Amino acid sequence: MNSHEKSAPSRIARHFEACANEDRPALVTFITAGDPDLATSQAIMDGLPGAGADLIELGMPFSDPMADGVAIQLAGQRALATGHTMKATLQMVRRFREKDTDTPVILMGYYNPILSYGNDAFLADAVAAGVDGLIIVDLPFEEDAEFCLPALKAGLSFIRLTTPTTDDVRLPLVLKNASGFVYYVSMTGITGAAISDYDVVGQAVKRIKAETDLPVAVGFGIKTGDDATRIGKHADGVVVGTALVNALAQSLDAEGRATDATAPAVHDLVRSLAQGVRRARD
């Protein structure tokens, strides 16, 4: 089967296994690094596990995203407007690891900022910072030799995206070098839309799980605790991003700056989502 975990179970594998032992899906939360500023973003990240997040996806801000909806595009723009850099993103992970050596951290984004940083330097610095895995949206399996295989060799999980349009011919190829977990994008289009048919999502998860031993997490369209419950009946993990970014954005002042309500707005929604995943198998 398709798995590139190190000989000892990775933090990602351990967390999915622990959630499975509790008979519930894992809650995977996404925030954009540096949004709306570095200090607030760090405080939000540091508080996610206590609010109920099992894994953290940290978005790497990029000026020209392809698959992100308006909310996450704006989050990236807010971060970049404060001068946020890839080095600052890795520094966030290092600071997080000073307090939390257990929660998996996955960097998510696009290849261009990594290429600009330098592949070898990025992989070395990511591992040293305490990163567990990568989701690189615009690197298909045809380019595995470019970055996926070096990332695996460095000890980082390389999480693959599958979608409703990934057919039976392409699916095994997408999964070939996948590790950590498989991220199923529940719909075509961009982040932030709504799920129309939960049963179809469940059938898709079953199809993927027939091809891999890796956990399957579902993202896109999950906004509330009830959504998390409904998706969690089928999936090993529930990924929430846009709803958290929207909660953050709605807490900002008229100039787009953080307020005393910003971190609590995100953490309160995470608590509600965490309750949702715990109801999923009732």
RODO-515568 format. One record per residue (C-alpha): x negated, y negated, z; residue number from 1. Coordinates in steps of 0.2 Angstrom, whole numbers, plus 5000, padded with zeros to 4 digits. Layout:
<sites>
SITE      u      v      w     n
SITE      X      Y      Z   NUM
...
</sites>
This chain:
<sites>
SITE      u      v      w     n
SITE   5000   5000   5000     1
SITE   4995   4982   4998     2
SITE   4986   4975   5014     3
SITE   4970   4967   5016     4
SITE   4970   4965   5035     5
SITE   4953   4966   5044     6
SITE   4950   4982   5054     7
SITE   4957   4974   5070     8
SITE   4975   4967   5067     9
SITE   4975   4949   5062    10
SITE   4984   4936   5073    11
SITE   4997   4936   5059    12
SITE   4999   4954   5059    13
SITE   5000   4954   5078    14
SITE   5014   4941   5079    15
SITE   5025   4949   5066    16
SITE   5023   4966   5075    17
SITE   5027   4958   5092    18
SITE   5043   4950   5084    19
SITE   5048   4967   5077    20
SITE   5046   4975   5094    21
SITE   5058   4962   5100    22
SITE   5070   4966   5086    23
SITE   5070   4949   5078    24
SITE   5062   4940   5064    25
SITE   5047   4928   5066    26
SITE   5050   4909   5066    27
SITE   5038   4901   5054    28
SITE   5038   4882   5055    29
SITE   5031   4870   5042    30
SITE   5025   4852   5045    31
SITE   5014   4841   5035    32
SITE   4997   4837   5042    33
SITE   4995   4819   5047    34
SITE   5013   4815   5045    35
SITE   5018   4801   5050    36
SITE   5000   4798   5058    37
SITE   4987   4809   5065    38
SITE   4990   4808   5083    39
SITE   5009   4811   5081    40
SITE   5006   4825   5069    41
SITE   4994   4833   5082    42
SITE   5006   4831   5096    43
SITE   5020   4840   5085    44
SITE   5009   4854   5080    45
SITE   5003   4857   5098    46
SITE   5021   4858   5104    47
SITE   5027   4870   5091    48
SITE   5023   4886   5100    49
SITE   5031   4880   5116    50
SITE   5047   4876   5107    51
SITE   5048   4893   5099    52
SITE   5038   4894   5084    53
SITE   5029   4910   5081    54
SITE   5018   4905   5066    55
SITE   5013   4888   5060    56
SITE   5012   4882   5042    57
SITE   5002   4866   5040    58
SITE   5004   4857   5024    59
SITE   4989   4850   5016    60
SITE   4994   4832   5009    61
SITE   4992   4830   4990    62
SITE   4997   4816   4979    63
SITE   5004   4826   4965    64
SITE   5014   4841   4972    65
SITE   5024   4852   4960    66
SITE   5036   4863   4971    67
SITE   5040   4851   4985    68
SITE   5057   4842   4986    69
SITE   5058   4823   4990    70
SITE   5057   4825   5009    71
SITE   5040   4835   5009    72
SITE   5033   4823   4995    73
SITE   5037   4808   5006    74
SITE   5029   4817   5021    75
SITE   5013   4819   5011    76
SITE   5014   4801   5005    77
SITE   5015   4795   5023    78
SITE   5000   4805   5028    79
SITE   4990   4800   5014    80
SITE   4995   4781   5017    81
SITE   4986   4782   5034    82
SITE   4970   4789   5026    83
SITE   4973   4807   5030    84
SITE   4960   4819   5022    85
SITE   4957   4838   5021    86
SITE   4943   4836   5035    87
SITE   4957   4828   5046    88
SITE   4968   4843   5043    89
SITE   4955   4855   5048    90
SITE   4951   4844   5063    91
SITE   4969   4846   5068    92
SITE   4967   4865   5068    93
SITE   4951   4864   5078    94
SITE   4960   4853   5091    95
SITE   4975   4865   5091    96
SITE   4963   4880   5094    97
SITE   4956   4871   5110    98
SITE   4973   4874   5118    99
SITE   4980   4889   5108   100
SITE   4970   4904   5103   101
SITE   4985   4915   5099   102
SITE   4997   4906   5087   103
SITE   4993   4910   5068   104
SITE   4990   4894   5058   105
SITE   4992   4895   5039   106
SITE   4987   4881   5028   107
SITE   4999   4878   5013   108
SITE   4997   4867   4998   109
SITE   4989   4865   4981   110
SITE   4972   4870   4974   111
SITE   4966   4853   4969   112
SITE   4961   4846   4986   113
SITE   4952   4862   4990   114
SITE   4942   4862   4974   115
SITE   4938   4844   4977   116
SITE   4932   4849   4995   117
SITE   4922   4863   4987   118
SITE   4928   4881   4988   119
SITE   4914   4889   4999   120
SITE   4913   4874   5011   121
SITE   4932   4874   5013   122
SITE   4933   4893   5017   123
SITE   4918   4891   5029   124
SITE   4926   4876   5038   125
SITE   4943   4884   5038   126
SITE   4937   4900   5046   127
SITE   4927   4890   5059   128
SITE   4942   4879   5063   129
SITE   4953   4894   5067   130
SITE   4964   4895   5051   131
SITE   4972   4912   5049   132
SITE   4979   4911   5031   133
SITE   4982   4901   5015   134
SITE   4997   4898   5004   135
SITE   4991   4890   4988   136
SITE   5006   4886   4978   137
SITE   4998   4884   4961   138
SITE   4986   4898   4960   139
SITE   4994   4913   4951   140
SITE   4987   4931   4953   141
SITE   4978   4929   4936   142
SITE   4966   4917   4945   143
SITE   4962   4929   4960   144
SITE   4944   4930   4956   145
SITE   4943   4911   4957   146
SITE   4949   4909   4975   147
SITE   4960   4923   4982   148
SITE   4946   4936   4983   149
SITE   4933   4924   4991   150
SITE   4946   4919   5004   151
SITE   4950   4937   5008   152
SITE   4931   4941   5009   153
SITE   4930   4926   5021   154
SITE   4943   4934   5032   155
SITE   4958   4923   5028   156
SITE   4975   4931   5023   157
SITE   4981   4925   5006   158
SITE   5000   4924   5007   159
SITE   5009   4926   4990   160
SITE   5025   4918   4985   161
SITE   5038   4928   4976   162
SITE   5054   4921   4969   163
SITE   5071   4926   4961   164
SITE   5062   4926   4944   165
SITE   5048   4938   4949   166
SITE   5052   4953   4938   167
SITE   5048   4971   4941   168
SITE   5033   4970   4930   169
SITE   5026   4955   4939   170
SITE   5030   4959   4957   171
SITE   5016   4973   4959   172
SITE   5003   4962   4951   173
SITE   5008   4947   4963   174
SITE   5007   4958   4978   175
SITE   4991   4967   4973   176
SITE   4979   4956   4983   177
SITE   4992   4949   4995   178
SITE   4989   4949   5014   179
SITE   4996   4942   5030   180
SITE   5014   4942   5024   181
SITE   5024   4939   5008   182
SITE   5034   4923   5006   183
SITE   5050   4925   4997   184
SITE   5056   4909   4990   185
SITE   5075   4911   4991   186
SITE   5080   4901   4976   187
SITE   5073   4893   4960   188
SITE   5069   4875   4961   189
SITE   5061   4864   4974   190
SITE   5061   4864   4993   191
SITE   5076   4857   5002   192
SITE   5091   4865   4992   193
SITE   5104   4876   5000   194
SITE   5106   4895   5000   195
SITE   5122   4900   4990   196
SITE   5122   4919   4993   197
SITE   5114   4927   5008   198
SITE   5117   4945   5002   199
SITE   5107   4942   4986   200
SITE   5093   4936   4997   201
SITE   5094   4952   5007   202
SITE   5094   4963   4992   203
SITE   5078   4953   4986   204
SITE   5069   4956   5002   205
SITE   5073   4975   5001   206
SITE   5066   4975   4984   207
SITE   5050   4967   4989   208
SITE   5048   4979   5004   209
SITE   5049   4994   4993   210
SITE   5033   4988   4985   211
SITE   5023   4983   5001   212
SITE   5020   4986   5019   213
SITE   5018   4968   5022   214
SITE   5031   4958   5032   215
SITE   5043   4948   5021   216
SITE   5047   4930   5026   217
SITE   5061   4920   5018   218
SITE   5060   4901   5015   219
SITE   5069   4887   5006   220
SITE   5086   4882   5011   221
SITE   5086   4886   5030   222
SITE   5091   4871   5039   223
SITE   5100   4876   5056   224
SITE   5100   4890   5069   225
SITE   5115   4898   5060   226
SITE   5105   4898   5044   227
SITE   5090   4906   5053   228
SITE   5102   4919   5060   229
SITE   5110   4924   5043   230
SITE   5093   4925   5034   231
SITE   5085   4934   5049   232
SITE   5097   4949   5047   233
SITE   5087   4953   5032   234
SITE   5070   4946   5033   235
SITE   5054   4949   5044   236
SITE   5052   4930   5045   237
SITE   5062   4914   5043   238
SITE   5052   4899   5036   239
SITE   5058   4882   5040   240
SITE   5050   4866   5033   241
SITE   5061   4853   5025   242
SITE   5073   4852   5039   243
SITE   5059   4849   5051   244
SITE   5051   4836   5040   245
SITE   5069   4827   5039   246
SITE   5071   4827   5058   247
SITE   5054   4819   5059   248
SITE   5058   4806   5045   249
SITE   5075   4802   5053   250
SITE   5066   4797   5070   251
SITE   5054   4784   5062   252
SITE   5056   4766   5064   253
SITE   5061   4754   5050   254
SITE   5042   4753   5045   255
SITE   5041   4772   5044   256
SITE   5031   4773   5061   257
SITE   5032   4786   5074   258
SITE   5044   4782   5089   259
SITE   5045   4791   5106   260
SITE   5059   4801   5098   261
SITE   5048   4808   5084   262
SITE   5040   4824   5092   263
SITE   5055   4828   5102   264
SITE   5066   4828   5086   265
SITE   5055   4841   5078   266
SITE   5053   4852   5094   267
SITE   5072   4851   5098   268
SITE   5076   4858   5081   269
SITE   5063   4871   5083   270
SITE   5071   4877   5099   271
SITE   5088   4878   5090   272
SITE   5080   4888   5076   273
SITE   5071   4899   5088   274
SITE   5088   4903   5096   275
SITE   5095   4907   5079   276
SITE   5081   4920   5075   277
SITE   5084   4928   5092   278
SITE   5103   4930   5087   279
SITE   5099   4938   5070   280
SITE   5100   4956   5075   281
SITE   5114   4955   5088   282
</sites>
